């Protein structure tokens, strides 16, 4: 990459976004790499037959200076699934969406009111297979820093930003475990201030680190 000064960090907008453009698949459906997922830390799940529905999430990377941040949400407490958990905006891919990228942008606009004009998709990570039954396409996008949010109270309780440098530091990627269905299951967890990022969201963050920064 050219055009940056020596004192700029790898997470400055002028350095990070060109790096992302070089490393991400512009067509998420064409990714050839092995999927990420719950089976990575739980190898006993790898050969278990499972039917997946397609979903997409947006990883909104905000072009803050001097270093970029990532927008995350807290799901409302009354939801039937994953209530109160930290998540990327996203959801199921509808037939009318046409692509994972379109679904991720639509869901982001619906959940947090982020104007799609401020969202500039860059590319996708390899899909993430969740044992909740989804093949999740994480779509990375550059977000203009001057934006306003209007949270959908039926889905999102709070939105907050985390420095990407923090999320991309492997020392912040801990491994936790819990009992699910009578069996111990391992997962990544990334505590940040008063927030506890874990499960699929932390797994996708780990996947971003391995695909882009490792």
N, C-alpha and C positions, 0 to 999 in steps of 0.2 A: 504494500500500500504506500501511496505517496501523498504529499501535501499535508503532513502533520508534523508538529514540532516534537522535539525529543522529550519535552516535559508533559506531553499528553499521555494519559494512561490508556491502556487497551480498552477501557470501558467508556472513553469519551465518544460522543456521537460520531465524530469525524473518522474515528478508527474502527469502532465496533460495527457499525452498520455495513461498511464495505466488506468486513470479514464475514459477516453473516451472509451476505449475498453470494460470497464465494463458496460457502460450505453447505448451504441449505438447498433442498430440492424445490425447484420452482413448481413442480407438479407433485403434490403430496401423494397422489395415488400411484405414482411411478417409482416410489422409493424401493430400492432393491435390498437394503440392509435388513437384518433380522429384527423383528419387532422388539421393542422394550416391553416391560410389563411386570406384573406381580410374580411371574414365574422366574424372573432373574434372581431374586433373593430367595425364592422358594422353588427349587428345581423339581420337587415332587409334583408340581402343578403343570410342568411343561408338556407332559404326554396325556393329560386328562382331556378327553373330548369336551369341547365347549363351543356353543354357538354365540357369535358376537353380533351386536348391532352397531352400526357406524355412528360415531359422534365426532364433534370437533370442538376444540377450545382455542381461544386466542391467547397468545403470550404477548401482551401489550407492553412493548419496550418504549418507554417515554424518553424522548430526546432531551433530557435535562443536561445542563452544563453544571459542573465540569464532567460528570459521569451520569450515564443513563440509569433509570430506575425501571422497575416492573410493577404493573398494577395488578393487585390481587383483590379478591372479594371475600367477605364472610357471608355464608349462606344463612338465610333466616332460620330461626329456631323452630318454626312450625312445619317445615318441609318434611315430607315422609321419608326422604332419603338424604343422608349426609347433612342433616341439619346442624347449623353452627360451625361447619367445617370451612377451612380456607380453600378457595378454589380459583381457577382461572374462569373468566366468563366463557360460556359455551353450552352446548347441549346436543341433542340428536340432530342428525342431518336429515332434513326434509327432502322429499322428492323434488320440490320446487326450487331447492337451493342450487342444484347443479354442480356443486363442488364443496369439498371441506372448507375451503377458504371463504366461500360465500356464506356458509352456515356459521362459521366462527364470527364473521363480521356482523351478521344479522343478530346472532344471539348476544353479542356484546352490546349492540345498540339497544336491544330489548331489555337487557338486564341492568345496565348502568347508564344508559342514555348517552353513550359516547358517540358523537356524530361520526358517521362513516367517512366523511370528508377528511377527518383528522387521522384516519387509519390507513397505513400504507403497507400492505402485506409484502413480506420479503420471500418467505418460503416455509416449508414444513419440515419438522423432525420426522424420524421414523415413527410409525404408529405405536401407541401404548395399549397393551391388552390388559384389561381390568377384569378381575374375577367377579365384578358386579355385572358383567355381561356386555361390555362395550369395547369396540376397537376405536380408540380415540386418536384423532389426527391433531397434533399440536401445531398451530400455525403461528409463526413469529411475525410480528408487524412492528413497524416504526410508527410511533404516535407523536403527533405534534404536541409540544409541551403546553401550549395555551389552549386549554379545553375546560369545559364544564361538564359535570356529571349530574344525572337525574336518576337516582337509584330506584329500581322497581321494588317496592316494599314487600311484594309477594315472593320475591326470590332472593334479594340481597339486603342484608342488614347494614353492611359497612363496606367501603372500599379504601384501600390504603396502598402506599407505595413502599417498595423495598429496594435498596441499592442493588443493582445487578452484581456488583463486585462481591457483595456479601453472599448472594445466592450461588455465585460461581466459585466460591472458596470451598474446597473439599473438606476443610477442617470443620465446616459448619454442617456437613452431611453426616448425621448420626444414624445408627441403626437401632430401631426399636422392635418390639415384638408384642403381640397380643394373642389371646385365644379367640379363634373364629371357628364356629362349628365344631368345637371340641378339639381343634388342632392349633398348634402354635404357628403363627404366620409372622414373618419378618417384613419390615418396611423401612423406608427412609423417613427421617424426621428432621425438620430444620426449624428450631425455635428462633423467633425474631421478636425482640422486645416482649410485648404482652401477647403475641400471637404464636400459635403452635401449628406449623405447617407440616403435614404428614400425609402418608398414604399415596394416592394417585398423584396429587399435586406435587408432593416432594419427589416422587418417582419421575415425573416429567421434568422437573427442574434438574434432577440428576442426569437425565437423558440429554438435556440441553448442554450441561457441562461436558459430558463425554463426547458429544458430537461436535461441539464447537470450540471448547476451551481446553480439553484435556491434551 
